[in-house]
Amino acid sequence: MSVKDSILNAGVLLLKGKGIAALTQPQVAKAAGVKQSHLTYYFPTRTTLLLAIAEQTISTAMSDIAAHLAEKPESKTLAATLSEIMITGLPPRVIIGLIVAADAEPEIRQSLRDLINDARAHIQALLVKAGLAASSDAALLFHATVVGLAVMHQARMSPESSREIHNGVAAMLQLLALPIHDIQSGG
């Protein structure tokens, strides 16, 4: 494994285990077993590290979902896999951290825009693979629903909020499976 991959993996583990506050360059370097100067060579700031972690985790999550759909191309597979990713909390924590970081460093907003657009394109492709409505509006609605559910879960971290993710994702996928005239008429 390369030094860069070791750093990213250590950052993911710290973020997942201890939250955004643990994601400091000294802590990540220590967890990766590298000198801080090696870390700053690849990631000069905490924000660049966080962006790289976000890109890697979203890409990995989308690849995992696509692999599950390749095995079982149905919306239940998409719902179960995506719900589990949202419950484990890594992608929402990364995005929340980046939003907070953007308040202090507004120049990273373009990177956030690119990250969101990339995630939305992946979501649209996953909806196609699952045989669901996959317009850009459907992808937007699905993305907003999943992110909202994940953020609410991060705030509460309870069995109830976990069930809400499962139920909300399943309900959204059911809506995306309906013919458009059924959605417009309410049933």
KAQUI-V144472 format. One record per backbone hydrogen bond with DSSP energy under -0.5 kcal/mol. NH is the residue of the N-H (numbers start at 0). CO is the residue of the C=O. E is the energy in kcal/mol with one decimal. If there is no record, write none. Layout:
NH&CO&E + NH&CO&E
This chain:
5&1&-2.4 + 6&2&-2.4 + 7&3&-2.5 + 8&4&-2.9 + 9&5&-2.3 + 10&6&-2.5 + 11&7&-2.5 + 12&8&-2.4 + 13&9&-2.5 + 14&10&-2.7 + 15&11&-2.7 + 16&12&-2.5 + 17&13&-3.3 + 18&13&-0.7 + 18&14&-1.4 + 21&18&-1.1 + 22&19&-1.4 + 23&21&-2.0 + 27&23&-2.7 + 28&24&-2.6 + 29&25&-2.3 + 30&26&-2.5 + 31&27&-2.3 + 32&28&-1.0 + 32&29&-0.7 + 33&28&-2.5 + 37&34&-0.8 + 38&34&-1.7 + 39&35&-2.8 + 40&36&-1.2 + 41&37&-1.4 + 42&38&-3.2 + 48&44&-1.8 + 49&45&-2.7 + 50&46&-2.7 + 51&47&-2.1 + 52&48&-2.4 + 53&49&-2.5 + 54&50&-2.7 + 55&51&-2.4 + 56&52&-2.9 + 57&53&-2.6 + 58&54&-2.2 + 59&55&-2.7 + 60&56&-2.6 + 61&57&-2.6 + 62&58&-2.2 + 63&59&-2.6 + 64&60&-2.3 + 65&61&-2.5 + 66&62&-2.4 + 67&63&-2.2 + 68&64&-2.5 + 69&65&-2.0 + 70&66&-1.4 + 71&67&-2.4 + 73&71&-2.3 + 76&73&-0.7 + 77&73&-1.5 + 78&74&-2.9 + 79&75&-2.6 + 80&76&-2.5 + 81&77&-2.5 + 82&78&-2.3 + 83&79&-2.0 + 84&80&-1.9 + 85&81&-2.4 + 86&82&-2.3 + 87&83&-2.1 + 88&84&-0.8 + 92&88&-2.2 + 93&89&-2.4 + 94&90&-2.4 + 95&91&-2.8 + 96&92&-2.4 + 97&93&-2.3 + 98&94&-2.4 + 99&95&-2.2 + 100&96&-2.5 + 101&97&-2.2 + 102&98&-0.9 + 102&99&-0.8 + 103&99&-0.8 + 103&100&-0.6 + 104&100&-2.3 + 107&104&-2.2 + 108&105&-1.8 + 109&106&-0.7 + 111&107&-2.2 + 112&108&-2.7 + 113&109&-2.5 + 114&110&-2.4 + 115&111&-2.7 + 116&112&-2.7 + 117&113&-2.4 + 118&114&-2.4 + 119&115&-2.6 + 120&116&-2.1 + 121&117&-2.2 + 122&118&-2.6 + 123&119&-2.5 + 124&120&-2.1 + 125&121&-2.4 + 126&122&-2.5 + 127&123&-1.9 + 128&124&-2.3 + 129&125&-1.9 + 130&127&-1.7 + 131&126&-2.8 + 132&175&-2.2 + 138&134&-2.4 + 139&135&-2.2 + 140&136&-2.6 + 141&137&-2.6 + 142&138&-2.8 + 143&139&-2.8 + 144&140&-2.2 + 145&141&-2.6 + 146&142&-2.7 + 147&143&-2.4 + 148&144&-2.6 + 149&145&-2.4 + 150&146&-2.6 + 151&147&-2.4 + 152&148&-2.1 + 153&149&-2.4 + 154&150&-1.7 + 155&151&-1.3 + 156&152&-4.2 + 161&157&-2.0 + 162&158&-2.3 + 163&159&-2.1 + 164&160&-1.6 + 165&161&-2.1 + 166&162&-3.1 + 167&163&-3.1 + 168&164&-2.8 + 169&165&-2.2 + 170&166&-2.5 + 171&167&-2.3 + 172&168&-2.4 + 173&169&-2.0 + 174&170&-2.1 + 175&171&-2.2 + 176&172&-0.9 + 176&173&-0.5 + 177&173&-0.6 + 177&174&-1.0 + 181&178&-1.3 + 182&178&-1.4 + 183&179&-2.3 + 184&180&-1.6 + 185&181&-0.7 + 185&182&-0.6 + 186&181&-2.3
